[in-house]
Amino acid sequence: MNLVLIGFMGVGKTTIGRKLAKRLGYHFLDMDEQIEIEQKCSIPEIFAEQGEAYFRKLETKLLQQLVSVQNTVVATGGGVVTAKDNFELMKKIGTVIYLDTPVENIIDRVKRSQNRPLLQIENPEEKIHSLLEQRIPLYRQADQIIETDNLLPQRIISQIIRSL
């Protein structure tokens, strides 16, 4: 069995994913990290040099490769749900879990980050609200929705395990 964590940037997919994989004795794969390794450059560099559409194609290609993995927790990028075929691919990989976090928490966590290419603009809070409006209906197609509001990672992990 595999688990695929989705949700907006800054919700804790990587942090939760690593700890969840360790607790289950699973492998862990962070899609952004894997893409950076394969492309030999950072996500901000990919966005700057190739654009968002190119990056989304890289995500889709990686998901296609992950269909055959076993006993793996996959942490996706926040925008992975925006590409047409990705949700179907994620469901082929395993149980899709949406980490639902209040917008105020997201803003606090990501507004000053230099590693978030979509937020390197004058008004990142407005962009966050706009992206969430587009993406929340997509995230909600997940097999499980876990409310993470102010919960410690271990509590979130316990909720995920109970939901399986």
Buried (B, 14 or more C-beta within 10 A) or exposed (E): EBBBBBBBBBBBBBEBBBBBBEBBEBEBBBBBEBBBEEBEBBBBEBBEEBEEEEBBEBBBEBBBEBEEBEEBBBBBBBBBBBBEEBBEBBBBBBBBBBBBBEEEBBBEBBBEEEEBBBBBEEEBEEBBEEBBEEBBEBBEBBBBBBEBEEBEBEEBBBBBEEEE
